[in-house]
Amino acid sequence: MSGKTLLKIAARRDEPRSTPEHERFKYLIAQIERIRKTHKDVDAAILEFRQSDAQTLQPLRVNLRNLTRETVFQLDRLLDERGWTRAELAGLESVLCGNAELLLQSDPYDEQIRDLFDKHSRVSFDEMKEEELLVLKEHVDELGFDLGDDTDIRTEEDLVQRMYEQLGAKRQQEEARRESRSRGRKKSAAQTRAEANAQAAKQFLREIYRKLASIVHPDRETDAQRRAEKTELMQRINRAYATDDLLTLLEAQLALEQIDPEQIGRLSRDRLKQYNRLLAKQLEAEKSELFALEEGFRADFHLGPRLKITRENLRMLLRERTREIRAHIEQQRYFLEVLADRMATKRWLRQRAMFAF
């Protein structure tokens, strides 16, 4: 593409005063370009954070997990020794089960940790998860979900999947009912106009696409380098047409000099109205894509909705999480040192009992 952009269209002095449709046209293009820039910035910030998380945080998590596993094994060894009071044994078991449960929440297939949890807990890990699942099922029933034969629901993941399936089925049923009601009613004049406008807008889009395709088509190019360039451009044009991306098609027209900025400024009112409908629809699609990207990232890394995803904010978050994990590592190392000294362990248990009330 050339350096021309639709944002740099300058009005000529002899042109008539800009109409509301012209202003809306420029506004929509500016908004789409703003969303695209934000999307690009968010993409870059997320990529950097994922790389930093893998390189910096993941090794720290592995270190912390190993220390926590070592703590569980050390507590198990202490519990096999004699000389503990009943209260001290209960305290050691409580700490062991708490640490083991944390480990099993992230890796339920750690058989060694699972065995130690089952050895010292009043209920096995499987029984505990079954009880939690029963509570969740009761809440789901209260929300109006019909779990039906829930014998296949053995984990929280199964339960969430069943809920998503029912939500999807309800949406499909609702859409089918709306379509059925729509077919049974005579279309209003507004509906008829809207359908006609949508069809006209799609036709305008098709006209631009066909003109571009006839010029860019790589099969008509004999030079190998130019053919590769046109192939790449044709792929962009095809994607733009498939997704109703009017802005990219208009930018392609500018780049290929099929139209010039002044020509865009002289578009008729009807043509602008059709373009504006397409651009408005495209703007909503761009916003939805950005929202989906941000929400998926937040879900992956357990982030709240208020955190604005920028490179600086994510770098700050990385520093905070690094400090937190390192602090936990130091605490776990200190606790292992305490457990290595029987008297120190007894003192720690007394202090723990005092602060428990």
C-alpha positions, 0 to 999 in steps of 0.5 A: 500500500502507498502512504495515502490514507483516507484521513489525509483528505484535504477539502478544496477551497472551491468545494461546497460545505461538507455535509453531515454524511461527509462528516460521518464518513470521516468520523467512521474512518477515523474511529476504525483506524483508531480501533485498529491502532489500539488492536495492534498495540494490544496485540504487541503488549499481550505478545510481550507479556506472554513471552515475559511470563514464560521467561520470567514468571514460569521458572519462578512458579516451578521453583515455588511449586518444587519448594511447596512439594518439598514442604509437604514431604517434610511435613509428612516425615515429621508426622511420622515421628513421635513426640508431638502433642495431639494439638501439634499433630493437628496443626502439622496435618492442617498445614500439610493438607493446605499446601497439598490442596494448593498443589493439586488445584494446579495439578490434580494428577500429582499422585504423590501429593494426592496420596499424602493429602488422602493420608492426612485428610479426613476426606480424600481429595476425590471426595472433597472435589465431589462435595464441591461439585455437588454444591456447584450443581445446587447453585446451577440448578437455582440459576435455572439450568437443567442438568438432566442426567448429570452422571456424565458431569464429574468435574467442574469443567464438565459442569461449565461445558454443560452450561455453555451447551444449554446457553447455546441451545437456548440462544438457537431456540430464541433465534429460531422463534424470532425468525418464525415470528418474523416470517409470520409477520408482514415486513414493515416499511422500515424493514424493507428499506433496511434490507434494500439499503443493506443489499445496495451497500453490499452491491457497492462493496462488490463493485469496488472489489471487482474493479480491484480484482480485475487490476490486481489479479496476479495471473495476468502478471508476467514478472515474478516479483510483481506477481508475488506482490499482487498475490499478497495484495489480492489476498488482502483484498479477498479478506477485506471483501469477505469481511465487509472491510470497506476501509481496506478496499478504499485504501487499496483503491487509493494505493492503486490510484483508481481514485484520488482523495478529491474524488472521495470528497465528491462522493454523492450523498446516496453513495456516502450513505451506503458507505457509512452503513458499511463503515458503521458495521465494520466499526462494530466488528472491529470493536468486537474483535478487540473486546474478544482479544482482551477478554480472552487474555484476561481470562488466561491470566486471571485479570480484572476487567478494570485493568487497561491492557497497555504495554506499560500496565502489563509491564507493571503487572509483571513486576508486581507478580514477580515480586509476589512470587519471589516473596512466596519463595522466600517464605517457603524457604524460611518455613523449610528451615523452621521445619528442619529444627524440631524446637523451632517447629514447636515454637512456630506451631504455638505461635500459629495456635495463638494467632488462630483465635 
